[in-house]
Amino acid sequence: MPASTTKSLRVAVLADSDTRWKWGSLTANRISPAESDIRLDGFLLRGRATPTARQLEEVGVRADSLREVTAVEFLREMAKEECAYDVVVLSLVGGAVQAMLHGLAHAWDGRTKRPVVVTGYVGVVYEKLADGLLLRHGADLVLANSRQDADRFRVVYEGVGADASSVTEVALPFLGGEPYAGGEDPYTVVFAAQPSVPESRKDRTYLLNRLVQHARLHPDREVLLKLRSKPGEHTTHIEELPYQKLAQRVDLPANFRLVYGHMGEVLDRTDLLVTMSSTAALESLHRRIPTVVLTDLGVREALGNHHFVGSGCLASWDQLDEGHLPESDAAWVARQGVAADGSYETAFDAARSRITELLEGGRLPPLAPYYTPETAPGYLPGILARHHLGPDGGPLPGAPAADKEPSPVRQIVRRAARGAYRHGVQRVAPVIRRMGEL
């Protein structure tokens, strides 16, 4: 019998929220060479948005190991000689990616072999383009979720004189599901809520009321409010005014429900997806489900719905109440990495080939981010210090050790502190803000 050609590939994913764990872990599987037997080790960066067990379960990705770490603990793990990862995926906010790039460069200094480092964005990039991109520069692959993003990323890097060869076009890793066929009863309308868009109580109450009104106007329809997290949980963005709490003050009709769970499973029964600017719109478009991006609060950068200009999806609740169904623009959709034309399976080929090339090409050069103590002396040190790293990327004196698991008492204190933070964000901060507006 011929010898097996299956190769073992060890991948580490460092994520700082449920959404980024979803992107990072799914990306790790998508970009790994097809013939590889993957071992996936997950590391959750300790912070305000560290996902709960329920959030991890909802993502639905299984790792061979999963544990919570600080930045310094993760870097010490990566520095171990016996810790021979092939690929490291940094699924983090931009500042944390930059800190890890410098920290890994310090940890791997002098190594004859190091892992391939991959990073990117969780979804639509509609703000802080230059800032976020330059904070991610230095990784071997900076993944762009669409052709449009890949073009924009290269323009930014080349415009500041940085190497743009790391930019690699892929697609969102969580697309999938059967194409929309329709015809099921009841007709189901889903509003995909976002934690921080819009922000104000007035605007969020308006959207909730319009959703409830739509349910009353169409009693034959099932109207679902799809929520990202439960009160007390945090995701990538802070949610000060959860819709669950706003809904407690509204007389909800029988055909209106609040739902949680995996977005793909909700889309399985969706006939019309409505949102302000959620990445769920791209998941819906991938499956050719009628999709609406609301204009009720304006088409504004602050809302993110400006990204959908030209999509054919922009509409208002008044139009939806009257039965309007949007038709997406095929050319626009094609540039967004949605791959509704059936090309999704090949969307990650370039990334797989690039990783294979780097793994088989001998010694990799040291990580070289654009930001250094010379190019950004007033910016970089603060970013590194937030993660207990010095200007050279090494741990600062007094940084937390990784020699043992925290004691049960320390774990309880951590959970209590995190709960207090979330209480402050969701209860205290809004009250103080309202008092300030008096």
ABEGO torsion letter per residue (X at the ends): XBBBABBBBBBBBBBABAAAAAAAAAAAAAABBAABBBBBBBBBBBEAABBBAAAAAAAGBBBABBBBBBAAAAAAAAABAABBBABBBBBBBAAAAAAAAAAAAAAABGBABBBBBBBEBABBBABGAAAAAAAABGBABBBBABAAAAAAAAAAAAAAGBBAAABBBBBBAABEEBBBAEGBOBBBBBBBBBAAOBABAAAAAAAAAAAAAAAAABAABBBBBBBABBBGBBBABBBABBAAAAAAABBBBAABBBBBEBAAAAAAABABBBBAABAAAAAAAAAGBBBBBBAAAEBBAAAGAAAABGAGABBBAAAAAAGBBBBBBAAAAAAAGAGAAGAAAAAAAAAAAAAAAAAAAEBBBBBBBABBAAABAAAAAAAAAAAGBBAAGBBBBGBBBAABBBBAAAAAAAAAAAAAAAAAAAAAAAAAAAAAAX
